[in-house]
Amino acid sequence: MNKIYNKSIELFYKTFDVPKLCFEILSKVKNPAVCGRLYDVEVVNVTRELFKIRIEFKTDEDTYFDTVFNLENTLEKAEEFCGTMGYSIDRIEDAKGNKYKAFYANMFETIILEKFNG
């Protein structure tokens, strides 16, 4: 590496805890779940953006998948899915932290089979 970068690299190492920074970056990398499988899942995030709801699940295998609803096209399906989870569309954000048994077909087709207590 060219010597002109040495001071910048030294400053970088002095400014940041590089091993901690690397760990934080790696911990945010999420492995995708395999489609067509049954999982025990936890809702880790719910986002609403205009007419779109995205529910992020973490599986018992430390993999992740999302279920996405476009409310303009699939309002009835979204209402049914949220109802199965025990919430209305307006309160689906409250599902965060809840655990379920779910069949993950793909990001547009997830079936909630059971809600776990506790």
Secondary structure, 3 states (H helix, E strand, C coil): CCHHHHHHHHHHHHHCCHHHHHHHHHHCCCCECCCCEEEEEEEEEEEEECCEEEEEEEECCCCEEEEEEEHHHHHHHHHHHHHHHCCCHHHHHHHCCCEEEEEEEECCEEEEEEECCC
